[in-house]
Amino acid sequence: MRIRVDVKPNSKVPGVEAIEDHLVVRVKEPPREGRANAAVKRAVAEYFGVAPGDVRLISGTSGRHKIVELPDR
């Protein structure tokens, strides 16, 4: 399953919010050295109840708009 994710780095309050057909993920980490991407993968994994290693970043590694892939259930 592929999901569109909009990322808000450097947020004071982290969290995941479902909006229509995508997710808005707020993370405290800055968008440097892959820290925000790792935090997004952890947040999405926790939201869907899967292991962080099962979340793959398909596109958007250097932008705020990403597509992640989760294993089919």
DOMI-520717 format. One line per 2 residues: number of its first residue (from 1); their letters; for each residue x negated, y, z negated of N, C-alpha, C. Coordinates in nm, 3 decimals. Example, Ala and Ser with C-alpha at 12.3 -4.5 7.8 and 13.67 -1.06 7.14 Angstrom:
2
1	as	-1.319:-0.569:-0.780:-1.230:-0.450:-0.780:-1.320:-0.330:-0.780 | -1.285:-0.225:-0.708:-1.367:-0.106:-0.714:-1.290:0.003:-0.787
//
This chain:
73
1	mr	-0.085:-0.116:0.000:0.000:0.000:0.000:-0.090:0.123:0.000 | -0.063:0.216:0.089:-0.140:0.341:0.096:-0.055:0.456:0.043
3	ir	-0.122:0.543:-0.032:-0.053:0.655:-0.095:-0.132:0.782:-0.071 | -0.061:0.889:-0.038:-0.124:1.020:-0.025:-0.137:1.082:-0.164
5	vd	-0.253:1.138:-0.192:-0.282:1.196:-0.323:-0.334:1.338:-0.304 | -0.276:1.432:-0.375:-0.327:1.569:-0.381:-0.396:1.585:-0.515
7	vk	-0.523:1.627:-0.513:-0.604:1.633:-0.634:-0.620:1.776:-0.681 | -0.610:1.794:-0.812:-0.633:1.923:-0.877:-0.749:1.903:-0.975
9	pn	-0.873:1.925:-0.932:-0.987:1.909:-1.023:-0.996:2.023:-1.123 | -1.077:2.004:-1.225:-1.100:2.104:-1.330:-0.972:2.144:-1.403
11	sk	-0.877:2.052:-1.413:-0.751:2.083:-1.482:-0.768:2.073:-1.633 | -0.699:2.157:-1.704:-0.705:2.152:-1.850:-0.629:2.032:-1.904
13	vp	-0.519:1.996:-1.838:-0.437:1.882:-1.882:-0.434:1.778:-1.769 | -0.502:1.665:-1.785:-0.500:1.563:-1.680:-0.367:1.488:-1.676
15	gv	-0.335:1.433:-1.560:-0.214:1.355:-1.548:-0.179:1.324:-1.404 | -0.081:1.237:-1.386:-0.034:1.197:-1.254:0.114:1.229:-1.246
17	ea	0.154:1.294:-1.136:0.293:1.332:-1.117:0.338:1.288:-0.977 | 0.446:1.214:-0.970:0.501:1.171:-0.842:0.592:1.280:-0.788
19	ie	0.564:1.323:-0.665:0.644:1.426:-0.600:0.681:1.374:-0.462 | 0.809:1.349:-0.442:0.864:1.298:-0.316:0.784:1.179:-0.264
21	dh	0.700:1.200:-0.163:0.629:1.089:-0.098:0.480:1.082:-0.131 | 0.435:1.156:-0.232:0.293:1.154:-0.267:0.273:1.175:-0.417
23	lv	0.149:1.168:-0.460:0.114:1.191:-0.600:0.030:1.317:-0.613 | 0.049:1.388:-0.722:-0.040:1.498:-0.760:-0.116:1.449:-0.882
25	vr	-0.249:1.443:-0.868:-0.333:1.393:-0.975:-0.420:1.507:-1.026 | -0.406:1.537:-1.154:-0.486:1.641:-1.219:-0.594:1.573:-1.302
27	vk	-0.720:1.611:-1.278:-0.832:1.553:-1.352:-0.918:1.665:-1.411 | -0.981:1.635:-1.523:-1.066:1.734:-1.589:-1.202:1.748:-1.521
29	ep	-1.246:1.644:-1.452:-1.379:1.642:-1.393:-1.391:1.741:-1.276 | -1.511:1.797:-1.258:-1.534:1.887:-1.146:-1.556:1.807:-1.017
31	pr	-1.534:1.871:-0.903:-1.553:1.801:-0.775:-1.700:1.797:-0.733 | -1.783:1.742:-0.817:-1.927:1.733:-0.789:-1.975:1.591:-0.813
33	eg	-2.064:1.546:-0.726:-2.131:1.417:-0.741:-2.034:1.300:-0.755 | -1.915:1.311:-0.698:-1.818:1.202:-0.701:-1.744:1.183:-0.832
35	ra	-1.764:1.275:-0.927:-1.699:1.260:-1.058:-1.548:1.272:-1.048 | -1.497:1.366:-0.969:-1.352:1.382:-0.955:-1.292:1.262:-0.883
37	na	-1.361:1.211:-0.781:-1.309:1.094:-0.709:-1.298:0.973:-0.801 | -1.398:0.952:-0.886:-1.393:0.840:-0.980:-1.278:0.858:-1.079
39	av	-1.256:0.981:-1.123:-1.148:1.008:-1.218:-1.012:0.987:-1.150 | -1.001:1.022:-1.024:-0.876:1.001:-0.950:-0.847:0.851:-0.938
41	kr	-0.949:0.774:-0.907:-0.930:0.629:-0.896:-0.885:0.570:-1.030 | -0.945:0.615:-1.139:-0.905:0.566:-1.272:-0.761:0.606:-1.304
43	av	-0.724:0.730:-1.273:-0.589:0.779:-1.304:-0.483:0.705:-1.222 | -0.510:0.684:-1.095:-0.414:0.614:-1.009:-0.402:0.468:-1.054
45	ae	-0.514:0.407:-1.090:-0.511:0.268:-1.136:-0.428:0.256:-1.263 | -0.446:0.348:-1.356:-0.368:0.345:-1.481:-0.219:0.368:-1.453
47	yf	-0.189:0.459:-1.362:-0.050:0.491:-1.328:0.023:0.368:-1.272 | -0.045:0.291:-1.188:0.017:0.175:-1.125:-0.011:0.044:-1.199
49	gv	-0.092:0.048:-1.304:-0.118:-0.071:-1.382:-0.206:-0.173:-1.313 | -0.305:-0.126:-1.238:-0.401:-0.215:-1.173:-0.541:-0.179:-1.221
51	ap	-0.637:-0.263:-1.187:-0.776:-0.236:-1.225:-0.832:-0.123:-1.139 | -0.918:-0.038:-1.195:-0.977:0.071:-1.116:-1.053:0.022:-0.994
53	gd	-1.109:-0.097:-1.001:-1.180:-0.152:-0.886:-1.088:-0.190:-0.771 | -0.959:-0.202:-0.797:-0.862:-0.235:-0.692:-0.817:-0.112:-0.613
55	vr	-0.849:0.006:-0.659:-0.810:0.130:-0.591:-0.923:0.169:-0.496 | -0.889:0.178:-0.367:-0.988:0.216:-0.267:-0.955:0.354:-0.211
57	li	-1.057:0.436:-0.198:-1.041:0.568:-0.138:-1.060:0.552:0.013 | -0.953:0.569:0.088:-0.956:0.548:0.233:-1.007:0.671:0.306
59	sg	-0.956:0.789:0.271:-1.001:0.912:0.336:-0.991:1.028:0.237 | -1.066:1.134:0.268:-1.060:1.253:0.186:-1.163:1.258:0.076
61	ts	-1.278:1.196:0.094:-1.377:1.193:-0.013:-1.428:1.332:-0.051 | -1.425:1.426:0.043:-1.477:1.558:0.011:-1.369:1.666:0.009
63	gr	-1.242:1.625:0.009:-1.134:1.723:0.008:-1.036:1.696:-0.104 | -0.939:1.783:-0.116:-0.837:1.767:-0.220:-0.723:1.675:-0.178
65	hk	-0.709:1.652:-0.050:-0.604:1.564:0.001:-0.668:1.431:0.037 | -0.623:1.326:-0.030:-0.683:1.195:-0.015:-0.577:1.091:0.017
67	iv	-0.623:0.979:0.068:-0.538:0.862:0.085:-0.607:0.748:0.011 | -0.533:0.686:-0.080:-0.586:0.573:-0.155:-0.508:0.449:-0.117
69	el	-0.573:0.335:-0.132:-0.509:0.208:-0.101:-0.508:0.120:-0.225 | -0.392:0.060:-0.251:-0.375:-0.031:-0.364:-0.344:-0.170:-0.309
71	pd	-0.376:-0.274:-0.385:-0.341:-0.408:-0.338:-0.190:-0.427:-0.337 | -0.142:-0.506:-0.243:0.000:-0.537:-0.236:0.039:-0.627:-0.353
73	r	0.154:-0.603:-0.407:0.199:-0.684:-0.522:0.289:-0.793:-0.476
//
